Amino acid sequence: MSEQLSPEDHLTMPDLADPDLAEPDLAEPDLTDPDLTDPGPTGWGPAVTSGRFRSAMRHLPTSVVIAAGMAGDRPIGMLLGSFTSVSLEPLLVGFLGDHGSKTLRHLLDLDLWTFSVLADDDTITPGAFCGPLHDRFTEVKWSTSPLGTPVIDNSVLAIHARKHSTVRAGDHDLVLAEVLDITDPHPFRRPLVFAEGRMTGLAPR
């Protein structure tokens, strides 16, 4: 699958339409920078700056998931690159959200969410969710779950959940949700993956 977009923060893919978030520098680090050549606090080697860390973490594949809920009769949602399973007892999933994300603040006002795992042939949804908050569902095909939450049509998997708790984690929040129901995986669809600065798919089975 060809490159679709480059999220602002490849670790969490936060609200790209948020004007409070500046475009980061995703270029490879300058190894002549004194911050990169001075020994770190452990004395083991170069200090790890945020830019060097971001560049290194580009090589770690992440999920591409839409978290969505209903604010009255209006669907709202955000693109996630940090969605993961957390616990079996109780059943918990979670994701990381940037403190500066306005969409995250809207989502945290809601009690119920659905997490739609996007399919690797979905060329519309990732780009739509990088646009303004009120336009994100305009060109996207979606339906309503039994919980009343938005589900992206033709997603690989949909996890329906209730807000559990939020834990501050540096410049992000770790958001936990209790799993209430699952729309079983589509047997013939494969998930979209974000790695090395681009959207891609898994190798053929």
ABEGO torsion letter per residue (X at the ends): XBBABBBABAAAGBBAABAABBBBBABBBBAABAAAABBBAAGAEBBBBAAAAAAAAAABBBBBBBBBBBBEABBBBBBBAABBBABAOBBBBBBBBBAABAAAAAAAABABBBBBBBBAABAAAAAAAABBAAAAAAABBBBBBAAGBBBBBGBABBBBBBBABBBBBEABBBBBBBBABBBBBBAABBBBBBBGGBBBBBBBX
